[in-house]
Amino acid sequence: MSARQRHRRFHPAPSRRSRPLWRAALAAMGAAALLAAGAAHAQSAPGLRLAGANVQRHANAVLSLMAYSVVPDLTSSSLSINNTSTDDPGIVMSQLGGGFTISKSFPLYLEGAVAYSRYDPTFIATNGAESRAIPTRWNTFSGTIGVGWDFPLTANKELVFRPIFNASLGNVSSDLSIGKFAVEQVTDRQLNFLDGGSLNAYGLGGSVMLDWEHYRENYEIDVELRYTNIHLQSFGGTSSAVTGTATAQTANLWARWRAPTGMHAFDRPVRYVLELSHSHYLGSQAGILGFNYLTTLGTGLELDTSAHEVFVTRIRAVLRYVFGNNVSGVSLGLAVSF
């Protein structure tokens, strides 16, 4: 039944005999009571409400997706998942980041990463009699910085232990892609977040890393073993009805082999590159996309531009194959060294 009802007007039928005054008064009181009951019923008819606490659940889920982005990680630096068999088909994540140690004599380690992700959930609004799908677009921007220190474990300082303090800041904004006529019928206060709302989040945590850099004239080997734990907490959103928490925990092994191909460019040898990366997700992001680990195999070429006065010293292009539980794909990565 529609929430809006028309009130009927009651007109007493004409009578050949005039009614007594008390009967006319009772008739008027009865008509007024019927009108009041109809108005009360119209006001009490429920409007459309979001089915279940799905906005809160999705808020926690989108912070869990942010957990992929706040951890500097090669395997999840670029993900795009489309599944048209579900109501939430669109997930896109991209990350750009890097890190370096200032020098062997002053081994201060600095890292940073910025990331963007888009999540397209669909919500259902219902009043018990009718239902309406409400598609939305959630855009997430996040940034992470890290400060660490290298403690050498060997005399030549090729192997170091690196503790890192990490801090993250992110924002989730919602874009309601639906007509205003449907918005006006939804009385749920969670709509305040869906209709152009935003959710901010900060993260604090840290990482520990073992880093081995074994460089020789004929080849170069880099191996990193890292564990990261960052707790994400929402703050300062536009709607008090939606909050979120998540924990980003990732264990990662990354290795790279570089060696000359025999070709030359820019007065330096052209190197071929082989890469391996494996990440195991242990925190809130584990399993939310259908997998809890990802492995990447890559191969590419590297140009050495250090012989010329340019801003970068090396440029790499690597083609990668990514696979995990129920997921696989390919990507092309570009990287530079300074």
C-alpha positions as CSV (number, residue, x, y, z in Angstrom):
1,M,0.0,0.0,0.0
2,S,1.3,3.4,-0.9
3,A,2.4,5.7,2.0
4,R,0.4,8.5,0.5
5,Q,-3.4,8.1,0.6
6,R,-6.1,10.4,-0.5
7,H,-8.6,11.5,2.2
8,R,-12.2,11.0,1.3
9,R,-14.6,13.8,1.8
10,F,-17.9,12.7,3.5
11,H,-21.1,14.4,2.3
12,P,-24.2,13.4,4.1
13,A,-27.0,12.4,1.8
14,P,-30.0,14.7,1.7
15,S,-33.0,13.7,3.8
16,R,-36.7,14.5,3.4
17,R,-37.0,15.1,7.1
18,S,-34.7,17.3,9.1
19,R,-32.5,15.3,11.6
20,P,-32.3,16.2,15.2
21,L,-29.3,18.3,16.3
22,W,-27.7,15.6,18.4
23,R,-27.7,13.2,15.4
24,A,-26.0,15.8,13.2
25,A,-23.4,16.3,15.8
26,L,-22.7,12.6,16.1
27,A,-22.4,12.3,12.3
28,A,-19.9,15.2,12.2
29,M,-17.8,13.6,15.0
30,G,-17.8,10.3,13.2
31,A,-16.6,11.8,10.0
32,A,-13.9,13.7,11.8
33,A,-12.8,10.4,13.5
34,L,-12.6,8.7,10.2
35,L,-10.5,11.5,8.7
36,A,-8.1,11.4,11.6
37,A,-7.7,7.7,11.4
38,G,-7.0,7.9,7.7
39,A,-4.4,10.6,8.3
40,A,-2.7,8.6,11.0
41,H,-2.6,5.5,8.8
42,A,-1.0,7.6,6.0
43,Q,1.6,9.0,8.3
44,S,2.5,5.6,9.8
45,A,2.9,3.8,6.5
46,P,6.6,2.9,6.3
47,G,8.9,4.5,3.8
48,L,11.7,2.7,2.0
49,R,14.5,1.6,4.3
50,L,17.8,-0.1,3.4
51,A,17.5,-3.8,3.9
52,G,19.7,-4.9,6.9
53,A,22.7,-3.0,8.2
54,N,24.4,-3.4,4.8
55,V,25.9,0.1,4.7
56,Q,27.8,-0.5,7.9
57,R,28.9,-3.9,6.7
58,H,30.1,-2.4,3.4
59,A,31.9,0.4,5.3
60,N,34.0,-2.2,7.1
61,A,34.5,-4.0,3.8
62,V,35.7,-0.9,2.0
63,L,38.2,-0.3,4.8
64,S,39.3,-3.9,4.4
65,L,39.8,-3.1,0.7
66,M,41.8,0.0,1.8
67,A,44.0,-2.4,3.8
68,Y,45.3,-3.7,0.4
69,S,46.3,-0.2,-0.6
70,V,48.0,1.1,2.6
71,V,50.5,-1.8,2.6
72,P,53.4,-1.3,0.1
73,D,53.0,-4.5,-1.8
74,L,53.8,-5.3,-5.4
75,T,51.3,-8.2,-5.8
76,S,48.2,-6.1,-5.0
77,S,49.5,-2.8,-6.4
78,S,47.2,-3.2,-9.4
79,L,43.9,-5.2,-9.2
80,S,40.8,-5.1,-11.3
81,I,38.0,-7.6,-10.6
82,N,34.7,-7.8,-12.5
83,N,32.0,-10.4,-11.7
84,T,28.7,-9.7,-13.4
85,S,27.1,-12.6,-11.6
86,T,27.0,-10.6,-8.4
87,D,25.4,-7.4,-7.3
88,D,28.8,-5.8,-6.6
89,P,30.7,-6.3,-9.8
90,G,33.2,-3.5,-9.8
91,I,36.5,-3.4,-7.9
92,V,39.6,-1.5,-9.2
93,M,42.7,-0.9,-7.1
94,S,46.0,0.9,-8.1
95,Q,49.0,1.8,-6.1
96,L,52.2,3.9,-6.8
97,G,55.0,3.7,-4.2
98,G,58.6,3.2,-3.5
99,G,61.3,3.3,-0.8
100,F,65.1,3.8,-0.4
101,T,67.9,4.0,2.1
102,I,69.7,7.3,2.1
103,S,73.2,5.9,2.3
104,K,75.3,3.1,3.9
105,S,76.8,5.6,6.3
106,F,73.4,7.1,7.3
107,P,71.0,4.2,6.9
108,L,67.7,6.0,7.3
109,Y,65.0,4.3,5.3
110,L,62.1,6.2,3.8
111,E,59.1,4.9,1.9
112,G,55.8,6.2,0.6
113,A,52.8,5.0,-1.4
114,V,49.6,6.6,-2.8
115,A,46.7,4.4,-3.9
116,Y,43.3,4.7,-5.5
117,S,40.5,2.1,-5.4
118,R,36.9,2.1,-6.6
119,Y,34.1,-0.2,-5.3
120,D,30.6,-0.3,-6.7
121,P,28.2,-1.9,-4.2
122,T,24.5,-2.1,-4.8
123,F,22.0,-1.7,-1.9
124,I,18.4,-2.8,-1.6
125,A,15.8,-0.4,-0.2
126,T,12.4,-1.9,0.9
127,N,9.3,-1.1,2.8
128,G,8.2,-4.7,3.0
129,A,5.9,-4.5,0.0
130,E,8.3,-3.2,-2.7
131,S,12.0,-3.2,-3.2
132,R,14.3,-0.9,-5.2
133,A,18.0,-1.3,-6.1
134,I,20.3,1.6,-5.3
135,P,23.6,1.5,-7.2
136,T,26.5,3.5,-5.7
137,R,30.1,4.3,-6.5
138,W,32.6,4.4,-3.6
139,N,36.0,6.0,-4.4
140,T,38.9,5.5,-2.0
141,F,42.1,7.5,-1.8
142,S,44.9,6.6,0.6
143,G,48.5,7.4,1.3
144,T,51.1,5.7,3.5
145,I,54.5,6.8,4.7
146,G,57.2,4.8,6.5
147,V,60.3,5.7,8.4
148,G,62.8,3.0,9.3
149,W,66.4,2.3,10.1
150,D,68.8,-0.3,8.7
151,F,70.7,-2.5,11.2
152,P,73.4,-4.4,9.2
153,L,73.6,-8.2,10.0
154,T,76.8,-8.8,7.9
155,A,80.1,-7.1,7.7
156,N,79.6,-6.0,4.1
157,K,76.1,-4.6,5.0
158,E,74.5,-6.5,2.3
159,L,72.0,-8.1,4.7
160,V,70.1,-5.7,7.0
161,F,67.2,-5.8,9.5
162,R,64.9,-2.9,9.0
163,P,62.1,-1.9,11.5
164,I,59.7,0.6,10.0
165,F,57.0,2.9,11.5
166,N,54.0,3.3,9.2
167,A,51.2,5.9,9.2
168,S,48.3,6.0,6.7
169,L,45.5,8.4,5.9
170,G,42.6,7.6,3.6
171,N,39.2,8.8,2.5
172,V,36.1,7.0,1.2
173,S,33.6,9.0,-0.7
174,S,30.2,7.8,-1.9
175,D,28.5,8.9,-5.1
176,L,24.8,8.0,-5.2
177,S,23.9,7.2,-8.9
178,I,20.1,7.2,-8.6
179,G,17.3,9.6,-9.4
180,K,16.1,12.1,-6.7
181,F,12.6,10.6,-6.8
182,A,13.9,7.4,-5.2
183,V,16.1,9.2,-2.7
184,E,13.1,11.0,-1.3
185,Q,11.4,7.7,-0.6
186,V,14.3,6.3,1.5
187,T,13.9,7.3,5.1
188,D,16.9,5.3,6.4
189,R,19.5,7.6,8.1
190,Q,22.3,5.5,6.5
191,L,21.3,7.2,3.2
192,N,23.2,10.3,4.5
193,F,26.4,8.4,3.7
194,L,25.3,7.0,0.4
195,D,24.1,10.3,-0.9
196,G,27.5,12.1,-1.4
197,G,28.9,11.2,2.0
198,S,32.5,10.5,3.0
199,L,34.4,8.4,5.5
200,N,37.9,9.3,6.7
201,A,40.3,6.8,8.1
202,Y,43.8,6.8,9.6
203,G,46.1,4.0,10.2
204,L,49.1,3.4,12.6
205,G,51.3,0.4,12.7
206,G,54.7,-0.8,11.5
207,S,56.7,-3.3,9.5
208,V,59.8,-5.5,10.0
209,M,61.9,-6.4,7.0
210,L,65.0,-8.5,6.1
211,D,66.6,-6.9,3.0
212,W,69.5,-8.6,1.1
213,E,71.2,-6.6,-1.7
214,H,73.9,-8.7,-3.4
215,Y,75.3,-6.7,-6.4
216,R,78.0,-8.0,-8.6
217,E,79.3,-6.9,-12.1
218,N,77.6,-9.7,-13.9
219,Y,74.3,-9.8,-12.0
220,E,72.4,-8.2,-9.2
221,I,70.1,-9.9,-6.6
222,D,67.5,-8.2,-4.3
223,V,65.5,-10.2,-1.8
224,E,63.1,-8.7,0.8
225,L,61.1,-10.5,3.4
226,R,58.5,-8.3,5.1
227,Y,55.7,-8.4,7.6
228,T,53.3,-5.4,7.9
229,N,50.6,-4.7,10.5
230,I,48.5,-1.4,10.2
231,H,45.3,-0.8,12.1
232,L,42.7,1.4,10.3
233,Q,40.1,3.4,12.1
234,S,37.5,5.8,10.7
235,F,37.0,9.3,11.9
236,G,35.3,12.6,10.9
237,G,32.8,11.2,8.5
238,T,29.7,13.1,7.2
239,S,27.3,10.5,8.7
240,S,27.5,9.2,12.3
241,A,25.5,6.2,11.2
242,V,28.5,4.7,9.4
243,T,31.9,3.9,11.0
244,G,34.5,1.4,10.2
245,T,37.6,-0.5,11.4
246,A,40.0,-2.8,9.7
247,T,43.5,-4.3,10.2
248,A,46.0,-4.7,7.4
249,Q,48.3,-7.6,7.9
250,T,50.5,-8.9,5.1
251,A,53.5,-11.2,4.9
252,N,55.4,-10.7,1.7
253,L,58.4,-12.2,-0.1
254,W,59.9,-10.3,-3.0
255,A,63.0,-11.2,-5.1
256,R,64.5,-9.7,-8.3
257,W,67.4,-10.9,-10.5
258,R,69.0,-8.5,-13.0
259,A,71.8,-9.4,-15.5
260,P,73.1,-7.9,-18.8
261,T,71.6,-9.1,-22.1
262,G,74.6,-8.3,-24.2
263,M,72.9,-5.3,-25.8
264,H,73.7,-1.6,-25.1
265,A,71.6,1.6,-24.9
266,F,72.4,5.0,-23.6
267,D,76.1,3.9,-23.4
268,R,75.2,1.3,-20.8
269,P,74.3,-2.4,-20.8
270,V,70.6,-3.3,-21.2
271,R,69.6,-5.8,-18.5
272,Y,66.9,-8.4,-18.4
273,V,64.8,-8.6,-15.2
274,L,63.2,-11.6,-13.5
275,E,60.9,-11.0,-10.5
276,L,59.0,-13.1,-8.0
277,S,56.6,-11.8,-5.3
278,H,54.3,-13.7,-3.0
279,S,52.0,-12.1,-0.5
280,H,49.9,-13.8,2.2
281,Y,47.0,-11.7,3.6
282,L,46.4,-12.3,7.3
283,G,44.2,-9.3,8.4
284,S,40.8,-8.0,7.5
285,Q,41.5,-8.1,3.8
286,A,42.0,-11.9,3.9
287,G,39.3,-13.7,1.8
288,I,37.1,-10.6,1.1
289,L,37.9,-10.9,-2.6
290,G,37.9,-14.6,-2.7
291,F,41.6,-15.2,-2.1
292,N,44.1,-14.9,0.8
293,Y,47.3,-15.0,-1.1
294,L,48.7,-13.7,-4.5
295,T,51.8,-14.7,-6.4
296,T,53.4,-12.7,-9.1
297,L,55.9,-13.8,-11.7
298,G,57.5,-11.1,-13.9
299,T,60.0,-10.6,-16.7
300,G,61.2,-7.5,-18.4
301,L,64.0,-5.2,-19.5
302,E,65.9,-2.4,-17.7
303,L,67.6,0.6,-19.3
304,D,70.5,2.3,-17.5
305,T,70.6,6.0,-18.1
306,S,73.2,6.9,-15.5
307,A,75.7,7.9,-18.2
308,H,73.6,10.9,-19.2
309,E,72.4,13.8,-17.2
310,V,68.8,12.8,-16.7
311,F,66.7,12.8,-13.6
312,V,66.4,9.0,-13.4
313,T,69.1,6.5,-13.5
314,R,67.2,3.3,-14.5
315,I,63.9,2.6,-16.2
316,R,62.2,-0.8,-16.0
317,A,59.3,-2.4,-17.9
318,V,58.1,-5.7,-16.5
319,L,55.3,-7.9,-17.7
320,R,53.8,-9.8,-14.7
321,Y,51.5,-12.8,-14.3
322,V,49.4,-12.8,-11.1
323,F,47.6,-15.8,-9.7
324,G,46.0,-16.9,-6.4
325,N,42.9,-18.6,-5.0
326,N,40.3,-18.5,-7.8
327,V,42.0,-15.5,-9.5
328,S,44.6,-14.9,-12.2
329,G,45.6,-12.1,-14.6
330,V,48.4,-10.2,-16.2
331,S,49.7,-6.6,-15.8
332,L,52.4,-4.4,-17.2
333,G,54.5,-2.4,-14.7
334,L,56.7,0.6,-15.2
335,A,59.3,1.6,-12.6
336,V,62.2,4.1,-12.3
337,S,65.2,4.4,-10.0
338,F,66.8,7.7,-8.9
